[in-house]
Amino acid sequence: MEYEQIYQGNLVEVFKISDSFYFRRANLPIRNQCNGAFIVGNTGVAIVDATPGGIEMADEAIKLFHKPVTAIYLTHGHGDHTEGLVDWLDREVTVYCSRRLVEDLDPSYFKGKLSFVGIDGTVKLRLGEDVEVELFTNNDVAHSKWDTFVRIPSLGIVCTGDSVVEYQTAYFHSADIHSWINSLRRLANQKGNYILAGHGQSLFPYSYINEFADFLTVVERCAKDCFKRHWPNPSEVVDERFTKISWAGVKELVDRYFAEGNRDTKFLEEKAGPDDARREVRMNVWAMIRLYIR
């Protein structure tokens, strides 16, 4: 998909996708900013995610669209998507996100003009009279328990937050990988043209949702293989192999597994690179272990 760069500054680039949708590509390594978007209606602008330092999006909206930011749509609760909320306290802006996230954020902490709307299921909104937006949530824990998707039906674009990202930026600390894969399969079965990932260089074709789910499936399979090597019979009573295991021990286990090499490890290294492929499997092995040492 071809699109025009209309702004560059502060390690940020803004690209025009349509008159109502603009992709904001940010810099994660240096500024800890996730990707975002401007959704432009006839009376105001909604932005996707409140990234650290993202208050500059208010100035960008005025400069680029001559309209104020009136709403923020949060895709989930990780810091690179929410820490910027504190910079919006003195502005009359409505924050839309998962009901679970409203409860965890404790809106009373954000004293000021911000207001919060928690959603479950699907909510249809309008920006002024001309732009329709759908927000919808997961019932299960996927990338996180707070995941919310932002769809612009007229364009067939879905903002996925970190539920779909570039392979090397997948993050599992709050995830249930099996539920995550299932939620992506359901999303892939819906109609769409493109997705905006929370981290990545460009819009992805909608078919990438299934490709990313395939990738997660291989990550899960490798993690299970590593787990079984450490504990061949999980039906046994938990022993000291888990109560005493360390992060360094998990790293050693996964490194040995990748050093031996197989079709799956080669696939992951090709997609994510050697370091990130190992990191992603480590995070999932550790998640499996936590189930047994709680």
VENWOJO-V313282 format. One record per helix or strand of 2 or more residues. SS is the DSSP state (alpha for helix, beta for strand). FROM is the first residue (numbers start at 1). TO is the last residue. If there is no record, write none. Layout:
ss:SS from:FROM to:TO
ss:SS from:FROM to:TO
This chain:
ss:beta from:4 to:9
ss:beta from:12 to:16
ss:beta from:21 to:25
ss:alpha from:28 to:31
ss:beta from:36 to:40
ss:beta from:45 to:48
ss:alpha from:56 to:65
ss:beta from:69 to:73
ss:alpha from:79 to:88
ss:beta from:94 to:98
ss:alpha from:99 to:105
ss:alpha from:107 to:109
ss:beta from:115 to:119
ss:beta from:122 to:127
ss:beta from:131 to:137
ss:beta from:148 to:152
ss:beta from:157 to:161
ss:alpha from:167 to:169
ss:alpha from:177 to:188
ss:beta from:194 to:197
ss:beta from:204 to:205
ss:alpha from:208 to:230
ss:alpha from:240 to:243
ss:alpha from:247 to:260
ss:alpha from:263 to:272
ss:alpha from:274 to:293
